[in-house]
Each structure stands twice: as C-alpha cells, then as structure tokens.
Amino acid sequence: MPPEITFRGLEKSDDETHILKKAGKLDDIHHGIISCRETVERAQEHQRSGSPYRARVIVRIPPNKELIG
C-alpha cells in the first residue's frame, strides 16, 4: 500500500517523489508495515531559525502498533 502524504500550508511539489522514495526504504526495516502516513507542513511564520518545514511520519505495524517520528 503506498504511503498517504498530506501537505499543509504549501503546494505539492517534486518533494512528493523524494518522500515516496524514502518511504519505500521503510520496507527494508520492517516487512510487515500495514500503513504509512506522512504529513509535511510549513512551520509558523514568525520562526527565525531551523527548518521552515515540519514533517511527521506515522507507521502502523502488527500487532496494531504505531511508530511515530
């Protein structure tokens, strides 16, 4: 099942291909992945340092456990 990718506060771009490629490598870590949801959002406008984006990955594996990163 392909990962579900959500963009908040920004347009879909070529980054989606990069995200899909990286998500495909998760199968090398655990072969029983049930689902993968990824959210990429623009950080708050007044942020002055760090990345202008925030990413969250939620992977579900048997027996119905979620890994959040």
Secondary structure as GFF3:
##gff-version 3
##sequence-region A 1 69
A	DSSP	beta_strand	4	8	.	.	.	ID=ss1
A	DSSP	alpha_helix	15	24	.	.	.	ID=ss2
A	DSSP	alpha_helix	26	29	.	.	.	ID=ss3
A	DSSP	beta_strand	35	42	.	.	.	ID=ss4
A	DSSP	beta_strand	53	61	.	.	.	ID=ss5
A	DSSP	beta_strand	65	68	.	.	.	ID=ss6
###
